[in-house]
Structures are given as structure tokens and as C-alpha cells.
Amino acid sequence: MVFEAIVFGVIVLAVGYWATMFVMGRRDDVLHGKFVEEEPAAEPPRLMRPTPRVLPAPAAPQPNKDSLQALLTVIKRDLHDAARS
């Protein structure tokens, strides 16, 4: 009885896996068992082009002490309100 249940469970899992792959569009995997994509044919090497230089982004302005203090006060009030409810 237990053996039959295990076999039935394995069959159900296999059908579920097959259906999932089929719905996801992986029909090649389902029909042919091709789980690894074939490597494309080797292409001749391309000439390297110089990459354009990217300028670094300007530094973000540092927040002042008053804005950080105000943020800390708001966070403390929110935590206090959350603890009360």
C-alpha cells in the first residue's frame, strides 16, 4: 500500500514538472530532454574599440545635522506609536 502511494506520488510529481515546463514555454526541455543550451559556433574575434570614458558622478551633498536630527525624531515617534498600538 505504501509502495503504491510512493510510486503514485512520483508519477504525480513528474506530470506536474512536465506541465510546468510546458506552460513556461520550455517545450524543448519537455519533448527532447535538452536541458543545456548548445553553445553557438565560434565567432571570429572582433576588433576592440576604445570605450568612452565615463565621468564620475558629482558627490552627493552631505546632509546637515538638523535634517538628520529631524529624521531621527520622526523615526523615534513612529516607533513609539507602533509600540503603543
LOLUMDO-506228 format. One line per field, with one value per residue: residue number from 1; chain; x, z negated, y of N, C-alpha, C in turn. Coordinates in pm, whole numbers, always signed. Last residue first. Example, Ala and Ser with C-alpha at 12.3 -4.5 7.8 and 13.67 -1.06 7.14 Angstrom:
<rs>
num	(2; 1)
chaine	(A; A)
n.x	(+1285; +1319)
n.z	(-708; -780)
n.y	(-225; -569)
ca.x	(+1367; +1230)
ca.z	(-714; -780)
ca.y	(-106; -450)
c.x	(+1290; +1320)
c.z	(-787; -780)
c.y	(+3; -330)
</rs>
This chain:
<rs>
num	(85; 84; 83; 82; 81; 80; 79; 78; 77; 76; 75; 74; 73; 72; 71; 70; 69; 68; 67; 66; 65; 64; 63; 62; 61; 60; 59; 58; 57; 56; 55; 54; 53; 52; 51; 50; 49; 48; 47; 46; 45; 44; 43; 42; 41; 40; 39; 38; 37; 36; 35; 34; 33; 32; 31; 30; 29; 28; 27; 26; 25; 24; 23; 22; 21; 20; 19; 18; 17; 16; 15; 14; 13; 12; 11; 10; 9; 8; 7; 6; 5; 4; 3; 2; 1)
chaine	(A; A; A; A; A; A; A; A; A; A; A; A; A; A; A; A; A; A; A; A; A; A; A; A; A; A; A; A; A; A; A; A; A; A; A; A; A; A; A; A; A; A; A; A; A; A; A; A; A; A; A; A; A; A; A; A; A; A; A; A; A; A; A; A; A; A; A; A; A; A; A; A; A; A; A; A; A; A; A; A; A; A; A; A; A)
n.x	(+44; +288; +472; +406; +480; +757; +823; +754; +936; +1180; +1152; +1150; +1408; +1564; +1498; +1607; +1877; +1924; +1882; +2088; +2327; +2286; +2414; +2627; +2547; +2733; +2967; +2892; +3022; +3299; +3259; +3385; +3521; +3434; +3668; +3792; +3720; +3878; +3744; +3648; +3720; +3455; +3274; +3176; +2828; +2687; +2616; +2283; +2160; +2041; +1827; +1639; +1427; +1228; +998; +1088; +1275; +1117; +934; +907; +685; +550; +400; +602; +686; +444; +411; +639; +580; +345; +445; +618; +437; +288; +489; +542; +292; +283; +495; +388; +163; +279; +407; +192; +82)
n.z	(-1988; -2101; -1902; -1714; -1853; -1867; -1596; -1537; -1700; -1586; -1330; -1394; -1502; -1276; -1117; -1270; -1256; -985; -964; -1129; -1004; -647; -413; -144; +195; +378; +630; +971; +1120; +1346; +1693; +1885; +2205; +2433; +2529; +2848; +2966; +3095; +3349; +3269; +3376; +3520; +3311; +3286; +3250; +2916; +2730; +2639; +2308; +2145; +2167; +2370; +2391; +2578; +2450; +2244; +2361; +2557; +2409; +2211; +2146; +1915; +1977; +1971; +1705; +1584; +1689; +1580; +1307; +1296; +1371; +1153; +936; +1007; +986; +714; +613; +703; +551; +294; +304; +336; +87; -85; +0)
n.y	(+5073; +5145; +5094; +5288; +5520; +5475; +5478; +5744; +5882; +5799; +5913; +6185; +6213; +6154; +6374; +6581; +6513; +6548; +6821; +6922; +6852; +6799; +6563; +6642; +6586; +6346; +6428; +6356; +6059; +6059; +6003; +5749; +5723; +5466; +5218; +5137; +4812; +4535; +4335; +3998; +3667; +3473; +3248; +2913; +2851; +2831; +2538; +2448; +2442; +2163; +1998; +1841; +1665; +1692; +1795; +1964; +2129; +2244; +2393; +2596; +2741; +2701; +2476; +2282; +2292; +2207; +1949; +1822; +1845; +1691; +1443; +1399; +1396; +1167; +973; +988; +905; +640; +538; +577; +414; +162; +142; +128; -119)
ca.x	(-74; +165; +479; +388; +339; +680; +845; +686; +793; +1151; +1162; +1033; +1291; +1572; +1466; +1463; +1811; +1938; +1793; +1948; +2295; +2331; +2302; +2616; +2568; +2605; +2941; +2929; +2907; +3236; +3296; +3268; +3543; +3432; +3543; +3815; +3702; +3840; +3842; +3619; +3737; +3590; +3277; +3277; +2954; +2688; +2700; +2404; +2160; +2154; +1829; +1757; +1518; +1353; +985; +986; +1314; +1230; +887; +1031; +741; +651; +331; +527; +780; +503; +311; +621; +701; +343; +344; +670; +541; +221; +424; +648; +343; +183; +502; +513; +145; +194; +486; +279; +0)
ca.z	(-1930; -2180; -2025; -1680; -1816; -1990; -1676; -1469; -1723; -1726; -1344; -1329; -1583; -1395; -1073; -1245; -1386; -1044; -891; -1162; -1131; -764; -488; -277; +84; +323; +495; +865; +1080; +1219; +1586; +1812; +2062; +2394; +2460; +2718; +2980; +2973; +3309; +3319; +3278; +3528; +3400; +3251; +3321; +3055; +2745; +2715; +2440; +2157; +2052; +2387; +2280; +2621; +2558; +2217; +2245; +2597; +2476; +2224; +2279; +1914; +1966; +2094; +1812; +1553; +1718; +1724; +1361; +1257; +1456; +1289; +943; +998; +1115; +809; +583; +749; +698; +332; +280; +443; +209; -93; +0)
ca.y	(+5010; +5168; +5015; +5148; +5499; +5488; +5357; +5635; +5899; +5767; +5768; +6125; +6243; +6069; +6239; +6579; +6515; +6415; +6731; +6948; +6790; +6873; +6621; +6583; +6680; +6389; +6378; +6450; +6141; +6020; +6095; +5794; +5746; +5607; +5252; +5204; +4956; +4605; +4436; +4132; +3776; +3531; +3362; +3013; +2831; +2877; +2657; +2423; +2503; +2253; +2086; +1926; +1648; +1631; +1699; +1863; +2050; +2162; +2272; +2518; +2757; +2807; +2605; +2304; +2325; +2337; +2052; +1830; +1907; +1832; +1507; +1404; +1498; +1297; +996; +1019; +1039; +735; +535; +642; +556; +214; +144; +245; +0)
c.x	(-61; +46; +353; +389; +312; +531; +763; +703; +714; +1002; +1129; +1035; +1165; +1451; +1468; +1419; +1660; +1868; +1803; +1854; +2147; +2277; +2354; +2498; +2545; +2630; +2808; +2888; +2951; +3123; +3228; +3315; +3418; +3450; +3546; +3680; +3730; +3829; +3789; +3726; +3711; +3602; +3419; +3277; +3049; +2825; +2697; +2482; +2292; +2152; +1943; +1758; +1644; +1454; +1114; +990; +1217; +1276; +1002; +999; +870; +717; +431; +460; +707; +599; +367; +523; +687; +463; +337; +573; +598; +323; +355; +588; +452; +229; +403; +525; +271; +174; +405; +362; +87)
c.z	(-1919; -2120; -2108; -1803; -1782; -1962; -1804; -1547; -1659; -1754; -1487; -1345; -1526; -1485; -1191; -1201; -1368; -1179; -945; -1091; -1167; -891; -612; -352; -49; +207; +444; +729; +972; +1185; +1457; +1698; +1999; +2243; +2421; +2656; +2846; +3002; +3187; +3272; +3343; +3431; +3408; +3356; +3287; +3117; +2891; +2730; +2509; +2298; +2058; +2275; +2294; +2509; +2588; +2324; +2223; +2483; +2523; +2293; +2300; +2050; +1972; +2092; +1942; +1662; +1692; +1760; +1512; +1312; +1423; +1384; +1084; +1006; +1115; +946; +680; +726; +755; +483; +321; +428; +326; +35; +0)
c.y	(+4861; +5095; +5028; +5059; +5354; +5463; +5359; +5504; +5785; +5777; +5726; +5974; +6178; +6090; +6143; +6440; +6509; +6408; +6590; +6852; +6809; +6808; +6693; +6647; +6610; +6485; +6433; +6395; +6238; +6115; +6052; +5885; +5803; +5621; +5399; +5243; +5021; +4754; +4510; +4228; +3912; +3647; +3415; +3123; +2945; +2855; +2700; +2552; +2473; +2309; +2186; +2029; +1731; +1612; +1625; +1754; +1936; +2074; +2184; +2386; +2683; +2826; +2720; +2440; +2356; +2381; +2191; +1942; +1925; +1907; +1656; +1473; +1511; +1410; +1132; +1049; +1080; +879; +635; +648; +634; +365; +203; +256; +126)
</rs>
